Amino acid sequence: AHLLGWRVAHFRAAITRGRWSTPVSADGAGFPDLVLVRGGHVIFAELKAAKGRVRPEQTMWLNALLLADGPTCSTYTWRPDDWFAGRIEEVLR
């Protein structure tokens, strides 16, 4: 993304108290892992393992962001196969 001129924010989970969690507050639970911005376009992407499930709160965020008023906005759920198939790079170009 950086090589193609995108500004990137990545919210990475960590293991705390024996489980994975991302420190957030208010309505932040389920917020997408990546926010990418370039030229008036915003991409919100949830990153999942090949067999990872999208939790209901993650779906709620992705749907809410699609309805946001403002710059062009897209949401994705990306898995390793999307990278290897070139789908992610295609979106970022």
C-alpha positions as CSV (number, residue, x, y, z in Angstrom):
1,A,0.0,0.0,0.0
2,H,2.8,2.4,0.9
3,L,4.6,1.7,-2.4
4,L,1.4,2.7,-4.2
5,G,0.9,6.0,-2.3
6,W,-1.6,5.0,0.3
7,R,-1.6,6.3,3.9
8,V,-2.0,3.3,6.2
9,A,-3.2,2.8,9.7
10,H,-3.1,-0.8,11.0
11,F,-4.8,-1.8,14.3
12,R,-3.1,-5.0,15.4
13,A,-4.3,-7.3,18.0
14,A,-2.1,-8.7,20.8
15,I,-2.3,-11.5,23.3
16,T,-3.4,-10.2,26.7
17,R,-4.5,-12.3,29.5
18,G,-4.2,-15.4,27.3
19,R,-6.4,-14.2,24.5
20,W,-6.2,-12.0,21.4
21,S,-7.6,-8.5,21.7
22,T,-7.2,-5.1,20.3
23,P,-7.3,-2.3,22.9
24,V,-10.2,0.0,21.9
25,S,-12.9,1.9,23.8
26,A,-16.5,3.1,23.2
27,D,-17.9,1.4,20.0
28,G,-14.5,0.3,18.8
29,A,-14.9,-3.4,19.1
30,G,-14.9,-4.9,15.7
31,F,-13.3,-1.9,14.0
32,P,-11.4,-3.0,10.8
33,D,-7.7,-3.9,11.0
34,L,-6.6,-1.5,8.2
35,V,-7.6,2.0,7.1
36,L,-6.0,3.1,3.8
37,V,-6.5,6.6,2.3
38,R,-5.4,8.0,-1.0
39,G,-6.8,10.7,-3.2
40,G,-10.2,11.0,-1.7
41,H,-10.7,7.3,-1.4
42,V,-10.8,5.4,1.9
43,I,-10.5,1.6,2.2
44,F,-11.4,-0.3,5.4
45,A,-10.2,-3.8,5.4
46,E,-10.7,-6.6,7.9
47,L,-7.9,-9.2,7.7
48,K,-8.7,-12.8,8.4
49,A,-6.9,-16.1,8.3
50,A,-8.0,-18.5,5.5
51,K,-10.7,-20.0,7.7
52,G,-11.1,-17.1,10.1
53,R,-14.7,-16.0,10.8
54,V,-15.9,-12.4,10.6
55,R,-17.6,-11.6,14.0
56,P,-21.0,-9.9,14.1
57,E,-19.5,-6.7,15.5
58,Q,-17.0,-6.6,12.6
59,T,-19.8,-7.0,10.0
60,M,-21.6,-4.1,11.8
61,W,-18.6,-1.8,11.4
62,L,-18.0,-2.7,7.7
63,N,-21.7,-2.1,6.9
64,A,-21.8,1.2,8.8
65,L,-18.7,2.4,7.0
66,L,-20.2,1.6,3.7
67,L,-23.1,3.9,4.5
68,A,-20.8,6.8,5.7
69,D,-21.3,10.0,3.9
70,G,-18.1,11.7,2.5
71,P,-15.2,10.5,0.5
72,T,-15.4,7.4,-1.7
73,C,-15.4,4.4,0.7
74,S,-14.9,0.7,0.2
75,T,-14.8,-2.2,2.6
76,Y,-13.2,-5.6,2.2
77,T,-12.5,-8.8,4.1
78,W,-9.1,-9.9,2.9
79,R,-7.6,-13.4,3.4
80,P,-4.2,-14.8,2.4
81,D,-5.6,-16.2,-0.9
82,D,-6.6,-12.7,-1.9
83,W,-3.0,-11.6,-1.7
84,F,-1.7,-14.6,-3.6
85,A,-4.3,-14.2,-6.3
86,G,-3.4,-10.5,-6.8
87,R,-6.8,-9.2,-5.7
88,I,-5.5,-6.9,-3.0
89,E,-2.9,-5.4,-5.3
90,E,-5.6,-4.9,-7.9
91,V,-7.7,-2.9,-5.5
92,L,-4.8,-0.8,-4.4
93,R,-3.7,0.1,-7.9
